[in-house]
């Protein structure tokens, strides 16, 4: 039913194969568009779109943590575990 297709990457201009197996996977996921970028360029694009993470010290437990915003001096920052505990506590109050 599906046949390998040779496509051209819109970013780098290289040709890449959109295999029959990949086409079947796309169809199962309900994806109707063919990829516009080669696997290498897709990987680079995904990596660029990830948020920059900043190092911080949790105000509650003192553990080193990473947060998706630049910590501001004088403002509290919490690690994931402490933040979850605080959420649970406020939900039950």
VEXKE-128438 format. One record per residue (C-alpha): residue number from 1; residue in one letter; chain; x, y negated, z negated. Coordinates in pm, 1 decimal. Example, Ala and Ser with C-alpha at 12.3 -4.5 7.8 and 13.67 -1.06 7.14 Angstrom:
<pt pos="1" code="a" unit="A" u="1230.0" v="450.0" w="-780.0"/>
<pt pos="2" code="s" unit="A" u="1367.0" v="106.0" w="-714.0"/>
! end
This chain:
<pt pos="1" code="x" unit="A" u="0.0" v="0.0" w="0.0"/>
<pt pos="2" code="x" unit="A" u="274.7" v="-249.1" w="-94.2"/>
<pt pos="3" code="x" unit="A" u="592.1" v="-299.7" w="106.9"/>
<pt pos="4" code="x" unit="A" u="913.9" v="-476.3" w="11.9"/>
<pt pos="5" code="x" unit="A" u="916.3" v="-840.5" w="122.6"/>
<pt pos="6" code="x" unit="A" u="1221.3" v="-1055.9" w="181.2"/>
<pt pos="7" code="x" unit="A" u="1163.1" v="-1405.5" w="44.2"/>
<pt pos="8" code="x" unit="A" u="1376.8" v="-1720.1" w="29.2"/>
<pt pos="9" code="x" unit="A" u="1442.9" v="-1889.6" w="-304.9"/>
<pt pos="10" code="x" unit="A" u="1323.8" v="-2250.4" w="-307.1"/>
<pt pos="11" code="x" unit="A" u="1600.4" v="-2351.8" w="-549.8"/>
<pt pos="12" code="x" unit="A" u="1919.0" v="-2192.5" w="-414.5"/>
<pt pos="13" code="x" unit="A" u="1806.6" v="-2089.3" w="-63.8"/>
<pt pos="14" code="x" unit="A" u="1922.4" v="-1727.7" w="-101.2"/>
<pt pos="15" code="x" unit="A" u="1709.5" v="-1441.8" w="23.3"/>
<pt pos="16" code="x" unit="A" u="1579.3" v="-1192.4" w="-232.7"/>
<pt pos="17" code="x" unit="A" u="1358.4" v="-884.7" w="-219.0"/>
<pt pos="18" code="x" unit="A" u="1011.1" v="-888.7" w="-372.7"/>
<pt pos="19" code="x" unit="A" u="983.5" v="-512.0" w="-410.7"/>
<pt pos="20" code="x" unit="A" u="670.0" v="-301.9" w="-375.8"/>
<pt pos="21" code="x" unit="A" u="696.3" v="-216.1" w="-746.9"/>
<pt pos="22" code="x" unit="A" u="711.6" v="-583.9" w="-842.2"/>
<pt pos="23" code="x" unit="A" u="413.4" v="-656.1" w="-619.3"/>
<pt pos="24" code="x" unit="A" u="215.3" v="-380.9" w="-789.6"/>
<pt pos="25" code="x" unit="A" u="311.7" v="-520.4" w="-1131.9"/>
<pt pos="26" code="x" unit="A" u="201.4" v="-871.5" w="-1026.3"/>
<pt pos="27" code="x" unit="A" u="-131.1" v="-730.6" w="-904.1"/>
<pt pos="28" code="x" unit="A" u="-187.7" v="-545.7" w="-1233.6"/>
<pt pos="29" code="x" unit="A" u="-128.5" v="-869.8" w="-1425.1"/>
<pt pos="30" code="x" unit="A" u="-367.9" v="-1060.3" w="-1197.0"/>
<pt pos="31" code="x" unit="A" u="-91.3" v="-1272.9" w="-1044.6"/>
<pt pos="32" code="x" unit="A" u="-173.4" v="-1369.2" w="-688.2"/>
<pt pos="33" code="x" unit="A" u="121.5" v="-1590.5" w="-586.5"/>
<pt pos="34" code="x" unit="A" u="451.0" v="-1451.0" w="-465.5"/>
<pt pos="35" code="x" unit="A" u="760.3" v="-1569.0" w="-654.6"/>
<pt pos="36" code="x" unit="A" u="923.0" v="-1883.1" w="-519.2"/>
<pt pos="37" code="x" unit="A" u="1255.8" v="-1831.8" w="-695.5"/>
<pt pos="38" code="x" unit="A" u="1506.6" v="-1547.4" w="-697.5"/>
<pt pos="39" code="x" unit="A" u="1556.0" v="-1357.9" w="-1026.5"/>
<pt pos="40" code="x" unit="A" u="1874.6" v="-1553.2" w="-1106.2"/>
<pt pos="41" code="x" unit="A" u="1707.4" v="-1892.6" w="-1059.8"/>
<pt pos="42" code="x" unit="A" u="1401.1" v="-1777.2" w="-1259.7"/>
<pt pos="43" code="x" unit="A" u="1632.1" v="-1681.7" w="-1547.0"/>
<pt pos="44" code="x" unit="A" u="1810.0" v="-2019.0" w="-1535.3"/>
<pt pos="45" code="x" unit="A" u="1475.6" v="-2202.4" w="-1527.7"/>
<pt pos="46" code="x" unit="A" u="1345.8" v="-2007.9" w="-1831.1"/>
<pt pos="47" code="x" unit="A" u="1661.4" v="-2084.6" w="-2027.0"/>
<pt pos="48" code="x" unit="A" u="1637.3" v="-2456.6" w="-1948.5"/>
<pt pos="49" code="x" unit="A" u="1275.6" v="-2472.5" w="-2061.1"/>
<pt pos="50" code="x" unit="A" u="1348.3" v="-2334.2" w="-2406.7"/>
<pt pos="51" code="x" unit="A" u="1342.4" v="-2585.7" w="-2684.5"/>
<pt pos="52" code="x" unit="A" u="1662.3" v="-2701.8" w="-2841.3"/>
<pt pos="53" code="x" unit="A" u="1686.1" v="-2578.7" w="-3198.7"/>
<pt pos="54" code="x" unit="A" u="1846.7" v="-2775.9" w="-3481.3"/>
<pt pos="55" code="x" unit="A" u="2014.4" v="-2643.9" w="-3796.0"/>
<pt pos="56" code="x" unit="A" u="1863.6" v="-2746.6" w="-4129.3"/>
<pt pos="57" code="x" unit="A" u="1857.4" v="-2644.8" w="-4493.8"/>
<pt pos="58" code="x" unit="A" u="1521.2" v="-2537.8" w="-4637.0"/>
<pt pos="59" code="x" unit="A" u="1402.4" v="-2789.8" w="-4896.6"/>
<pt pos="60" code="x" unit="A" u="1240.2" v="-2515.3" w="-5103.0"/>
<pt pos="61" code="x" unit="A" u="1481.6" v="-2218.2" w="-5110.3"/>
<pt pos="62" code="x" unit="A" u="1804.5" v="-2372.9" w="-4976.2"/>
<pt pos="63" code="x" unit="A" u="1844.0" v="-2121.6" w="-4693.3"/>
<pt pos="64" code="x" unit="A" u="1993.7" v="-2229.4" w="-4361.7"/>
<pt pos="65" code="x" unit="A" u="1728.0" v="-2229.3" w="-4090.0"/>
<pt pos="66" code="x" unit="A" u="1666.1" v="-2346.5" w="-3732.7"/>
<pt pos="67" code="x" unit="A" u="1384.4" v="-2586.3" w="-3645.1"/>
<pt pos="68" code="x" unit="A" u="1257.3" v="-2715.9" w="-3306.5"/>
<pt pos="69" code="x" unit="A" u="1288.4" v="-3082.3" w="-3411.8"/>
<pt pos="70" code="x" unit="A" u="1572.3" v="-3303.9" w="-3525.7"/>
<pt pos="71" code="x" unit="A" u="1556.0" v="-3316.3" w="-3905.8"/>
<pt pos="72" code="x" unit="A" u="1516.4" v="-3665.2" w="-4050.2"/>
<pt pos="73" code="x" unit="A" u="1702.9" v="-3752.0" w="-4367.6"/>
<pt pos="74" code="x" unit="A" u="1462.6" v="-3783.7" w="-4660.2"/>
<pt pos="75" code="x" unit="A" u="1196.5" v="-3560.8" w="-4500.0"/>
<pt pos="76" code="x" unit="A" u="1146.7" v="-3206.2" w="-4621.5"/>
<pt pos="77" code="x" unit="A" u="1221.4" v="-2913.6" w="-4390.4"/>
<pt pos="78" code="x" unit="A" u="1114.6" v="-2557.2" w="-4466.1"/>
<pt pos="79" code="x" unit="A" u="1229.8" v="-2219.1" w="-4338.6"/>
<pt pos="80" code="x" unit="A" u="974.9" v="-1992.4" w="-4174.6"/>
<pt pos="81" code="x" unit="A" u="917.4" v="-1783.7" w="-4488.3"/>
<pt pos="82" code="x" unit="A" u="865.4" v="-2081.7" w="-4721.2"/>
<pt pos="83" code="x" unit="A" u="639.2" v="-2250.5" w="-4466.3"/>
<pt pos="84" code="x" unit="A" u="422.7" v="-1936.5" w="-4444.5"/>
<pt pos="85" code="x" unit="A" u="400.0" v="-1919.3" w="-4825.2"/>
<pt pos="86" code="x" unit="A" u="290.2" v="-2282.0" w="-4837.9"/>
<pt pos="87" code="x" unit="A" u="27.1" v="-2220.0" w="-4568.5"/>
<pt pos="88" code="x" unit="A" u="-112.0" v="-1920.7" w="-4761.7"/>
<pt pos="89" code="x" unit="A" u="-120.7" v="-2122.5" w="-5085.2"/>
<pt pos="90" code="x" unit="A" u="-307.2" v="-2412.8" w="-4925.0"/>
<pt pos="91" code="x" unit="A" u="-555.1" v="-2175.9" w="-4755.8"/>
<pt pos="92" code="x" unit="A" u="-649.2" v="-2013.1" w="-5087.1"/>
<pt pos="93" code="x" unit="A" u="-674.9" v="-2345.0" w="-5275.7"/>
! end
